Amino acid sequence: MAFNYKPLWKLLIDKEMTKKQLMETTGISKSTMNKMARNEQVSLDILDRICNYFNCSIEDIIEHLIED
């Protein structure tokens, strides 16, 4: 599976929010944020927290890449 979090990083820029602020407001740990920075899998609970915080859908924070 190949996913990336580019939509989330763009959303943070648009909201003028830092990764640290996102961690503090949603309770995401630094290790989880580091996983996301490396485009590694995180739990759906984490993605749910982010979606609820921004009142957005999953497609607004994560992108699925088709592997050739």
C-alpha positions in Angstrom: 0.0 0.0 0.0 1.2 3.5 -0.8 -0.2 6.5 0.9 1.1 10.0 1.5 0.0 12.8 3.7 0.7 15.7 1.2 -2.9 16.9 1.5 -2.5 17.2 5.2 0.7 19.2 5.0 -1.0 21.5 2.4 -4.0 21.9 4.8 -1.7 22.9 7.6 -0.1 25.5 5.4 -3.5 26.8 4.4 -4.6 27.0 8.0 -1.3 28.6 9.0 -0.8 25.8 11.6 2.4 24.0 12.5 2.8 20.2 13.0 3.4 20.9 16.7 0.1 22.8 17.0 -1.7 19.9 15.3 0.0 17.4 17.7 -1.1 19.5 20.7 -4.7 20.1 19.7 -5.3 16.5 18.6 -3.2 14.5 21.1 -1.0 13.0 18.3 2.4 11.8 19.6 5.7 12.9 18.1 6.4 9.3 17.0 3.1 9.2 15.1 3.8 12.5 13.5 7.2 11.2 12.4 5.6 8.2 10.9 3.3 10.5 8.9 6.3 12.5 7.8 7.8 9.3 6.4 4.4 8.4 4.7 4.1 5.3 7.0 0.8 3.8 8.2 -0.9 5.2 11.2 -4.1 4.1 12.9 -7.5 5.1 11.6 -8.1 6.6 15.1 -5.4 9.2 14.4 -6.8 10.0 11.0 -10.3 10.2 12.5 -9.0 12.7 15.1 -7.5 14.9 12.4 -10.7 14.7 10.2 -12.8 15.6 13.2 -10.6 18.5 14.2 -10.7 20.0 10.7 -14.2 18.9 9.9 -13.0 17.3 6.7 -13.1 14.0 4.9 -10.2 11.5 4.8 -9.3 12.5 1.2 -8.5 15.9 2.5 -5.6 14.6 4.6 -4.3 11.4 2.9 -3.8 10.4 -0.7 -3.6 6.8 -2.0 -1.0 6.2 -4.7 -1.5 3.6 -7.3 1.6 1.3 -7.5 2.7 0.3 -10.9 
